[in-house]
């Protein structure tokens, strides 16, 4: 766990890619759930932010 936060602070690819992947997964989950309209409303934005974030952090150093 400490390694994850250290990677975030040092702008390392692995930790940031994991965070971006979790955002994409959260956005897809928000899109598919039928219970909460607010989550459905913001699902596209969350997925888009995760996707753009993944593209940007793929250029970070290992």
MIBA-447324 format. One record per residue: residue number from 1; residue in one letter; x, z, y of N, C-alpha, C, O, CB in turn. Coordinates in steps of 0.02 Angstrom, whole numbers. Each point is the difference from the previous one (the first is absolute). Glycine has a CB too. Example, Ala and Ser with C-alpha at 12.3 -4.5 7.8 and 13.67 -1.06 7.14 Angstrom:
BEGIN
> n:res:n.xx:n.zz:n.yy:ca.xx:ca.zz:ca.yy:c.xx:c.zz:c.yy:o.xx:o.zz:o.yy:cb.xx:cb.zz:cb.yy
> 1:A:660:390:-284:-45:0:59:45:0:60:52:33:-1:-147:29:-58 $
> 2:S:77:-98:112:42:3:59:-39:37:55:25:8:55:34:-116:-87 $
This chain:
BEGIN
> n:res:n.xx:n.zz:n.yy:ca.xx:ca.zz:ca.yy:c.xx:c.zz:c.yy:o.xx:o.zz:o.yy:cb.xx:cb.zz:cb.yy
> 1:X:41:0:-60:-41:0:60:43:0:63:-14:-36:47:-76:96:-110 $
> 2:X:143:-20:63:44:3:56:35:-67:11:13:-21:56:4:143:-76 $
> 3:X:-2:-157:-36:31:-66:4:-46:-50:34:23:-44:37:42:69:-142 $
> 4:X:-130:-19:93:-49:-45:31:0:7:76:3:-49:36:-73:55:-140 $
> 5:X:66:56:128:-1:12:72:67:-18:33:2:-24:56:-86:115:-73 $
> 6:X:138:-80:-19:66:-19:25:4:-76:7:28:-25:48:24:127:-103 $
> 7:X:-81:-138:7:-1:-74:4:-43:-24:58:17:-51:31:0:46:-154 $
> 8:X:-72:40:137:-41:-20:57:37:9:65:-2:-43:44:-100:75:-107 $
> 9:X:137:24:70:36:13:62:60:-46:10:19:-15:56:-56:134:-65 $
> 10:X:67:-141:-46:58:-43:4:-18:-74:-1:44:-43:-3:22:132:-52 $
> 11:X:-131:-104:57:-25:-69:-1:26:-39:-60:27:-54:7:-34:57:117 $
> 12:X:-1:27:-183:19:-34:-62:-60:-35:-30:-57:22:7:146:64:-27 $
> 13:X:-76:-142:-13:-53:-43:-24:-46:33:-52:-61:-8:5:137:-86:18 $
> 14:X:-48:129:-70:-40:26:-56:-57:45:22:-57:-9:-22:158:2:-46 $
> 15:X:-86:55:111:-52:48:21:-53:-35:43:-60:13:-9:145:79:6 $
> 16:X:-65:-135:47:-48:-34:44:-42:-51:-39:-59:-8:15:138:23:81 $
> 17:X:-49:-49:-146:-40:-45:-41:-52:38:-40:-56:-24:-9:153:-54:2 $
> 18:X:-79:137:-17:-48:40:-37:-58:21:45:-58:-2:-20:150:43:-55 $
> 19:X:-76:-21:136:-52:19:48:-45:-59:16:-61:7:4:137:81:43 $
> 20:X:-47:-147:-37:-39:-60:15:-45:-18:-59:-57:-20:9:148:-21:68 $
> 21:X:-64:47:-137:-40:-14:-60:-58:48:-7:-55:-20:-19:158:-25:-37 $
> 22:X:-91:108:71:-55:49:-2:-53:-16:52:-60:8:-13:141:79:-27 $
> 23:X:-61:-110:99:-49:-21:51:-42:-59:-24:-61:-2:10:138:44:80 $
> 24:X:-45:-90:-121:-37:-58:-27:-49:22:-53:-58:-21:0:156:-54:24 $
> 25:X:-76:118:-69:-44:25:-53:-58:40:29:-57:-6:-23:154:9:-57 $
> 26:X:-83:38:131:-52:39:32:-51:-47:34:-60:12:-5:141:83:24 $
> 27:X:-57:-147:13:-45:-48:32:-45:-35:-50:-60:-10:13:144:-6:76 $
> 28:X:-56:-3:-146:-41:-33:-52:-51:49:-28:-58:-18:-12:154:-58:-17 $
> 29:X:-75:138:18:-48:51:-23:-56:10:50:-58:4:-18:150:53:-46 $
> 30:X:-74:-53:128:-50:9:53:-49:-59:1:-59:8:14:142:59:53 $
> 31:X:-58:-126:-82:-42:-60:0:-50:1:-59:-56:-24:7:149:-40:48 $
> 32:X:-72:92:-111:-41:-4:-60:-48:59:-9:-47:-4:-40:139:-59:-11 $
> 33:X:-83:117:87:-43:58:-10:-67:-10:35:-3:-27:55:104:101:-64 $
> 34:X:-156:-54:-23:-67:-13:28:-31:59:37:-58:-3:19:43:-76:-111 $
> 35:X:53:134:103:-31:61:24:6:13:75:-46:27:30:69:17:-141 $
> 36:X:32:-63:140:15:20:68:12:-62:43:50:-35:-8:0:143:-33 $
> 37:X:-96:-122:87:2:-61:40:60:-1:47:27:-54:15:-151:48:-23 $
> 38:X:146:64:32:58:2:46:62:-24:-36:40:-37:29:-92:133:34 $
> 39:X:61:-75:-125:58:-23:-39:-3:-75:-11:51:-34:6:-44:146:-63 $
> 40:X:-66:-138:42:-7:-72:-9:15:-37:65:29:-54:-1:-115:74:-88 $
> 41:X:66:8:145:10:-32:65:74:-8:16:21:-52:26:-129:100:13 $
> 42:X:148:3:-54:71:-2:17:45:-24:-57:61:0:6:-83:92:72 $
> 43:X:-7:-114:-133:40:-20:-58:44:-61:15:57:-3:-22:-146:50:-52 $
> 44:X:62:-95:110:39:-60:14:60:17:44:55:-26:-11:-158:-45:1 $
> 45:X:93:113:60:55:19:44:55:37:-38:59:-14:10:-140:21:85 $
> 46:X:61:38:-139:49:38:-40:40:-47:-45:60:6:-6:-135:96:10 $
> 47:X:40:-149:-37:33:-48:-43:47:-45:40:55:-15:-22:-153:18:-56 $
> 48:X:76:-25:136:41:-42:43:62:36:24:55:-28:0:-158:-33:35 $
> 49:X:96:123:-13:57:40:22:50:9:-57:60:-7:10:-133:67:75 $
> 50:X:48:-45:-144:44:8:-58:37:-64:-18:58:2:-17:-135:85:-25 $
> 51:X:43:-144:47:31:-64:-15:53:-18:51:56:-20:-19:-162:-17:-35 $
> 52:X:91:44:117:49:-15:52:59:48:-5:58:-19:8:-149:-25:68 $
> 53:X:76:107:-89:53:50:-8:45:-18:-59:61:7:5:-137:81:43 $
> 54:X:48:-112:-103:39:-19:-58:46:-59:17:58:-1:-21:-149:42:-55 $
> 55:X:65:-89:114:41:-58:19:58:22:45:56:-23:-9:-158:-51:1 $
> 56:X:89:119:54:53:23:46:52:41:-37:60:-12:8:-142:13:86 $
> 57:X:60:46:-135:49:44:-32:37:-34:-56:51:27:-23:-123:68:52 $
> 58:X:50:-153:-51:38:-36:-51:67:-25:28:43:-22:-38:-150:-13:-18 $
> 59:X:115:39:121:63:-20:32:46:60:13:55:-8:26:-115:-88:25 $
> 60:X:37:157:-67:41:60:8:56:0:-52:-6:-32:-52:-93:96:99 $
> 61:X:153:-28:-34:54:4:-50:-22:44:-59:-43:43:5:129:-58:85 $
> 62:X:-53:2:-147:-14:38:-60:18:71:13:-7:43:-44:27:-141:-31 $
